[in-house]
Amino acid sequence: MDKLIEIENLTITDKTNGRVIASNISFELKKGEILGFVGESGSGKTLSMKTVVNLLPENLVYTCDKFNVLGADYMNISDREKKKIIGANIGLVPQNTVFYLHPMFKIKSQIADGYTLYNKKSKAEGLKRAEEKLNIVGFDNPKRILEMYPWQLSGGMRQRVNIAMSLMNDPEILIADEPTTALDSTLQAQVMELFKRINDEMGASVVIISHDLGVIKKYCHTIAVMYAGQILEKAPAEELFSNPIHPYTKALIKVIPSLNIKRDERLMEIPGFVPEKYRERKECIFKRRCIEKCELCDGEVTEKTVGDHYFKCLKYCGVTSDGK
């Protein structure tokens, strides 16, 4: 199976008010690939991945033309069948390390539950495997970590425990939601190197969700740029940085801090805010914040794919405002 995830035209809607949260999202995850989703907060990155692990909030529903995960058609199987596939084959590293681990239970009482459940193993077998996974993520004394409470661990240590938990079943897919949030630059690099090693040595395909394009720049094979619930550009990482097309992608790249910035030079910023309403609009969703907007941008937005490079922009698709 070369494609572990295939999604076409995913749309997420709030059923309480009909508001569209994300629209027409299409992407695939290939075997052995590290795929990055990047964009500002509120762009729909996390919600898109929550559909894959069947964790959408109750008020949200989705429609899709195609939704295949590990060979299973999500549109035609039950939640129970999805749970079995997810539990046995997909690891999740959550964004909030504080709330994901229960503060009143030792690590040993939390880390092995999924492994014992889906593999019908004893608690002793689960703890032995937990030691192995804790060692893989960098703990020299895993027995000591198992006896600790989450509140006794630093943020970086809790994140590594979460990663070890996600590896307990040797998943084919690992999804990491903002894995470097609240970590200093040294720990960020260590965590990202760990994902790269998991990809190289364990063969797991990895999805990394981030608001920081600079963090995932050197680790992802493919990067999808999301804004207001849409993918505006997607390309191999090297191509995306050497030849960015969409103005939003260009702006995100310019926001990345650089040691080459001059003393009195102002840092790049993207004016305005990510819109929460009317995300299903047919015009360019980024137009009101775009510094490149022109008369071409008043029509219905179009999309184009050149090789492996996808982008959604009227100006660069070579289409005039009258659609010709």
C-alpha positions in Angstrom: 0.0 0.0 0.0 1.8 3.1 -1.2 -0.9 5.6 0.0 -1.8 5.2 3.7 -4.3 8.1 3.7 -6.3 9.4 0.7 -8.7 12.3 1.2 -10.6 14.2 -1.4 -12.7 17.3 -0.9 -13.1 17.0 2.9 -15.5 19.7 4.3 -16.1 20.1 8.0 -19.3 21.9 9.2 -20.6 23.0 12.5 -24.1 21.4 12.6 -25.4 23.8 15.2 -25.2 26.8 13.0 -24.2 25.5 9.5 -20.9 27.4 9.6 -18.1 25.8 7.4 -14.9 25.3 9.3 -12.9 23.7 6.5 -13.7 23.1 2.9 -12.5 21.0 -0.1 -9.4 19.7 1.6 -7.5 17.0 -0.4 -4.3 15.3 0.4 -2.5 12.0 0.7 0.0 10.4 3.0 2.5 8.1 1.3 4.2 5.2 3.0 7.5 6.4 4.5 6.6 10.0 4.1 6.8 12.9 6.6 4.0 15.3 5.7 3.8 18.7 7.3 0.6 20.9 7.7 1.5 24.5 8.4 -0.6 27.7 8.9 -1.7 30.2 11.5 -3.9 29.2 14.5 -7.5 28.6 13.3 -6.5 27.4 9.8 -8.1 24.0 10.3 -4.9 21.9 10.5 -5.8 20.1 13.7 -9.5 19.5 12.9 -8.5 18.0 9.5 -6.3 15.4 11.3 -9.0 14.8 14.0 -11.2 13.4 11.2 -8.5 10.8 10.6 -8.4 9.7 14.3 -12.2 10.0 14.6 -12.0 12.7 17.3 -14.0 15.5 15.9 -16.1 17.4 18.5 -19.7 16.3 18.6 -21.0 19.6 17.1 -18.9 19.1 13.9 -19.7 16.8 11.0 -17.8 16.2 7.8 -18.5 15.2 4.2 -15.9 13.8 1.7 -15.7 12.5 -1.8 -13.0 10.0 -0.8 -11.7 9.0 2.7 -9.4 6.0 2.7 -7.2 5.2 5.7 -4.9 2.2 5.7 -7.1 0.6 3.0 -10.4 1.2 4.8 -13.2 3.3 3.4 -14.1 5.7 6.3 -17.3 6.6 4.5 -18.6 3.1 4.7 -17.4 1.6 8.0 -18.7 2.0 11.6 -17.1 4.0 14.4 -16.3 0.8 16.1 -14.3 -0.4 13.0 -12.6 3.0 12.8 -11.6 2.7 16.5 -10.0 -0.7 15.9 -8.0 0.6 12.9 -6.9 3.7 14.7 -6.0 2.0 18.0 -3.9 -0.6 16.4 -2.2 1.4 13.6 -2.2 5.1 14.3 -0.3 6.9 17.0 -1.3 10.4 18.2 1.0 12.9 19.9 -1.4 15.6 21.3 -0.8 19.3 21.5 -1.5 19.7 25.2 0.9 17.6 27.2 -0.6 19.0 30.5 -4.1 17.7 30.0 -3.4 14.6 28.0 -1.6 12.9 30.9 -3.7 12.5 34.0 -1.9 14.3 36.8 -3.0 12.0 39.6 -1.8 8.7 38.0 1.8 7.6 37.6 3.1 7.2 34.1 3.1 3.4 34.5 -0.7 3.5 35.0 -1.3 5.3 31.7 1.3 4.4 29.1 0.5 0.8 28.4 -3.3 0.8 28.3 -3.6 0.9 24.5 -1.0 -1.8 24.0 -2.6 -4.2 26.4 -6.1 -3.6 25.0 -5.4 -4.0 21.3 -2.8 -6.8 21.6 -4.4 -8.7 24.5 -1.2 -8.5 26.5 -0.7 -8.5 30.3 0.2 -5.4 32.3 3.7 -6.8 32.9 4.2 -7.2 29.2 2.9 -3.7 28.6 5.3 -2.2 31.1 8.2 -4.0 29.7 7.3 -2.6 26.2 6.9 0.8 27.8 10.5 0.7 29.0 11.7 -0.1 25.5 9.7 2.8 24.0 10.8 5.3 26.7 14.4 4.3 26.0 13.8 4.9 22.3 12.6 8.5 23.0 15.7 9.2 25.1 15.2 8.3 28.7 18.2 6.5 30.2 16.3 5.3 33.2 12.8 4.4 32.0 11.9 2.5 35.2 12.3 5.8 37.1 10.1 7.6 34.6 7.3 4.9 35.0 7.2 5.6 38.7 6.8 9.4 38.3 3.6 11.5 38.0 3.2 13.8 35.0 3.5 16.9 37.2 7.0 15.8 38.2 8.2 16.0 34.6 9.2 19.0 32.6 7.3 20.0 29.4 10.0 18.3 27.2 9.9 15.1 29.3 6.1 15.0 29.1 6.3 15.4 25.4 8.7 12.5 25.1 6.4 10.3 27.2 3.5 11.2 24.9 5.6 10.2 21.9 6.5 6.9 23.6 2.8 6.2 24.2 2.1 6.8 20.6 4.7 4.3 19.6 3.5 1.4 21.8 1.7 -0.4 19.0 4.4 0.3 16.4 1.9 2.4 14.4 2.1 2.7 10.6 1.0 6.4 11.0 2.1 8.9 13.6 0.2 12.2 13.9 1.9 14.9 15.9 -0.2 18.0 16.7 2.0 21.1 17.4 4.7 18.8 19.0 7.1 21.6 19.7 4.7 24.1 21.3 6.1 25.7 24.5 9.5 24.0 24.1 12.7 26.0 23.7 14.7 25.9 20.5 17.0 23.2 21.7 14.2 20.9 22.8 12.3 21.7 19.5 15.2 20.4 17.5 15.5 17.2 19.7 11.8 16.4 19.3 11.9 16.9 15.5 15.1 14.8 15.2 13.2 12.1 17.2 10.4 12.1 14.6 12.9 11.9 11.8 14.6 8.9 13.5 11.2 7.2 14.0 10.5 7.7 10.3 13.9 6.4 9.3 14.3 3.5 11.7 10.8 2.3 12.4 9.4 3.1 8.9 6.4 5.0 10.3 4.8 7.7 8.1 4.5 10.9 10.1 2.1 13.9 9.9 3.4 17.0 11.7 1.0 19.9 12.4 2.6 23.2 13.1 2.1 27.0 12.9 5.9 27.4 12.4 7.1 26.8 8.9 10.7 27.2 10.1 10.5 24.3 12.5 9.3 21.7 10.0 11.3 23.1 7.1 14.1 20.6 7.2 12.2 17.5 8.4 9.2 17.2 6.1 9.2 15.6 2.7 6.0 17.4 1.7 4.4 20.5 3.1 0.7 21.6 2.9 0.0 25.3 3.6 -3.4 25.8 5.2 -5.4 29.0 5.7 -9.0 29.5 6.9 -9.9 25.9 6.4 -8.3 25.5 2.9 -5.1 24.2 1.5 -3.7 27.1 -0.5 -0.4 25.4 -1.6 1.2 21.9 -1.3 4.5 20.8 -2.7 7.7 18.9 -1.8 9.5 20.8 0.9 12.5 21.8 -1.2 10.2 23.0 -4.0 8.0 24.9 -1.7 10.9 26.9 -0.3 12.8 27.4 -3.6 9.7 28.3 -5.6 6.8 29.4 -3.4 3.8 30.5 -5.5 1.0 31.5 -3.2 1.4 34.9 -1.6 0.4 33.4 1.8 3.2 30.9 1.6 5.7 33.6 0.6 4.6 35.6 3.7 5.0 32.7 6.0 8.5 32.1 4.7 9.4 35.8 5.2 8.1 35.6 8.8 10.7 32.9 9.6 13.4 34.6 11.8 16.8 35.0 10.1 20.2 35.9 11.5 20.7 38.0 8.3 18.1 40.6 9.3 19.6 44.1 9.5 19.7 46.0 12.7 16.9 48.5 11.9 14.9 46.3 9.6 11.3 45.6 10.6 10.2 42.0 11.0 7.8 40.8 8.4 4.2 40.5 9.6 0.9 39.4 8.0 -1.7 42.1 8.6 -5.2 41.2 9.8 -6.7 38.0 11.1 -7.7 34.5 9.9 -11.5 34.8 9.0 -13.8 32.5 11.1 -16.9 33.0 8.9 -17.8 32.6 5.2 -15.0 30.1 4.6 -17.0 28.5 1.9 -16.7 31.7 -0.3 -15.7 31.1 -3.9 -13.5 34.1 -4.1 -9.9 34.0 -2.7 -10.1 33.5 1.0 -6.7 35.3 1.5 -7.5 38.3 -0.7 -8.2 40.8 2.1 -4.8 40.3 3.7 -2.8 39.8 0.5 -0.2 42.4 -0.4 -0.2 41.1 -4.0 -3.9 41.4 -4.7 -4.8 43.0 -8.0 -7.7 43.1 -10.5 -7.3 39.4 -11.3 -8.2 38.5 -7.7 -11.9 39.5 -8.0 -13.1 36.3 -9.7 -13.8 32.8 -8.5 -10.6 31.3 -7.2 -9.0 28.6 -9.3 -6.5 25.8 -8.5 -3.6 24.3 -10.5 -1.1 21.5 -10.2 2.2 21.5 -11.9 4.0 18.3 -11.3 3.8 17.7 -7.5 3.2 21.4 -6.9 -0.4 22.4 -6.1 -1.6 26.0 -5.5 -4.9 27.9 -5.4 -4.5 31.5 -6.6 -6.1 33.4 -9.5 -3.1 35.5 -10.1 -0.7 32.6 -10.6 -3.0 30.2 -12.3 -3.0 32.3 -15.4 -6.8 33.0 -15.3 -8.3 36.4 -15.8 -11.1 37.7 -13.7 -13.7 36.8 -16.3 -12.6 33.2 -16.1 -11.0 33.0 -19.6 
